[in-house]
Amino acid sequence: MLGNLRTFKVTCWQSLNDSFRANLGNIKTHAKIVEREALLSHMKDTKQHMLEAAEPSNATEADRAVINQRRKEKNQARLLSYLSTVKYEMKHRKCQRLRHGGTGAWLSKTLEFEDWALLVIERAAEEE
């Protein structure tokens, strides 16, 4: 019986480990894409600021206030467009109700999981 449990844990562990490595690669790729998009957005904003700085200096304070307000509204609309409309709180509560207490707790208590978690943390620290 104990041998079967060990075989089961090793099999599950390998599957979990392979899956996690694949997902970690996807996360790293996504992070690079986000960083690149942030840089492009910053470059675009810098170009826009340079163009606005070249505006005639005879603009009144009221004109500048209107320009600034429009800029803020555009920025806010852009930021809001990035946000998801999924109601995560409701989805999370539903998942909590479906979960059985202690599910998967055995996995995090195994030596293999602890070793793996430490290895992941060490690798992440090395990459920084």
N, C-alpha and C positions, 0 to 999 in steps of 0.2 A: 504494500500500500504506500509506504513512504517513498519507494523508488518511483512509483507512478506519479506521486505528487511532485517530486523533484523534476521528472521528465516534463510534466505539464508546466511547471514554473519556468524551466529553461526554454521550452518552446514558446511560451507566452512572452517571456522576457526578450527573446531574440526578435520576435515579431514587433513588440513594442519598441525595441531599440531601432530596428530598421525603419519603422514608421516615423519615429521621432527624428531620425537623421534626415529623412526625406523632407519632413515638415520644416526642420531647422534650415535646410537649404532654401526652401521657398520663402521663409521669413527673411533670410539674409538678402535674397534677390529683391524681395519687396522693399526692404529698407533702402537698398541702393536706388531703386526707382523713385522712392519718395524723396530721398536726398537730392537726386538729380532734378526732380520737378520743383522742389523748394528753391534750388539754385536758379533754375530758369525763371521762376516767379519773381525771385528777388531781382534778377537782372532786368526783367520787364518793368518792375516797379521803379527801379533806379532810372531806367530810360524815361519813364513817364515823369518822374520828379525833375529830371533834367529839362524835359520839354516845358514843364510848368514853370520852372525857374526862369526860363527864357521869355515868359509872358511880359508884356509891357509893364513898366514900373508905375504907370499912372492909374493902375487899378485901385479903386477905393477899398477901404476896410470892409465895407459891406459886400463888395464883389468878392473879396478874398474869403469872407465868411461863407458866402454861398458856394464858392468853389470847394472850400474845405468840407462843407456839409455834404455836397454831392460825392466827393471823394470817399468820405466815411460811409455813406450809404452804399456806394458801389462795393467797397471793401467788405462791408457787412453782408451784402447779398452774395458776394463770392464765397465768403466763409460759410454762410448758411447752406449754400448749395452743396458743400462737401459733407455736411452732416447727414447721417442716415435717418430715415423715418421709421426704422424698426423700433418698437417699444421694448427695449431690452429688459426693463424691470419686470414687465408682465411675463415675458418669456422665461426669465430666470426663476420667477416664483413658480411657474408651472413645472419647470424641471426639478425644482426643489421638492415639490409635492410628490413627484413620481419617483424620486430617489429613495432607495432603502438605506437606512442608517448603517454605517460601517462598510458600505460597498467599496471594494477596492482598497480598504485599509491595510489588508495583509500585504499588498504589493509594496507599499511605501515602507514597510517594516523589514523587508528582506535586505540582506547584506548586498546582494547584487544591485538593487535599486539605489541604495545609499552610495555604493561605489560609483555607479553610473552618474548619479546626480552630482557628486563631487567632481568627477571628470568633466562633465558639461560646464560646471562653474569655473573650473580651472582653465578650460579651453577658451571660454568667453573672456576671462580675465587676460589671457595671453593675447587675444585678438585686439583688445583695447589698447 
